[in-house]
Amino acid sequence: METTNVAAMATQLSVQNSAQQQMVATLKLTNDQIAAQGQAVMKLLDAVPMPQGNLGNVINVKV
């Protein structure tokens, strides 16, 4: 192998490694965001008042 080929390969591997690290970081942020949204939904469901009385058809949204 020539020196230029080795240098080109090293550069390509470095770029691939950087891209992979960026994808992993993005995936971690996405998972954190999904978890935060899930917690927010659970808080919203907990904030829904329980039905009181027997006025018509009542749907209980709590799970």
N, C-alpha and C positions, 0 to 999 in steps of 0.2 A: 504494500500500500504506500502511496505517496503521502507526504506530509499534508498536502492540501486536502486529500480525501479524509484523513484522520481528523483534521480540524473541522471540516464540514460535518462529519459524523458527530463529533463532540458538540458542535453548535446545535445540530438537529436534536440530539438527545436532551440537551439543556432546555430547548424550547418545549419539547414534549413533556419534560418533567415539570416545567413551570405551568404549562396548560393543565396538566393533571392536578397539580396542587391547587390551581384556581378552581377547577371543577369540584374538588373535594370541599373547598371552603364554601363554594356556592351551595352545594348540597347540604352542608351543615347549617348554613343560614336558613335554607328553605325548611329543613326539619324543625329548626327552632321557631320559625314563623308559624308553621302548622301547629306546633304544640301551643304556642301563645294564642292562636285563634281558637283552638279547642278549649282552652281554659276560659277564654272570654265568652264563648258560647255557653259553657256550663254556668258561668256567673249570671249571664242573662236569663237562663232557664230558672236558676234559683231565685231571681228577682221577680219572676212572674207570680202574682198573688194567687193563692189558692181560691177556687170558686167558693162562694158563699151563697147559701139559699138554694131554692129550687126554681129558678126562673128560666123556663125553657130548656133547651138542650145545652148542656154544658160539656165542653170538651176539655179534658185535663191534659195540658201539654207537658206536664212533668213526666219524666221517664224513670 
